[in-house]
Amino acid sequence: MKNGSEITTTPCENGQIVQELYNVEMDVRKIIDRRVLDTRNEQIRNALIALGWTPPNGKL
């Protein structure tokens, strides 16, 4: 592994999107930040729809 940063973004079946930022130094990976976006939240859904997102039919 190289030194630097890594970002993972994981969509979950429950409607959440989890993004984690890691710092990597000498093959040691440490989490720096974790953010959870809940697409079931009305304000989040409305903002995503305003950006052009289409929510799945009958889900969430």
Order of alpha helices (4+ residues) and beta strands (2+ residues): beta-beta-beta-alpha
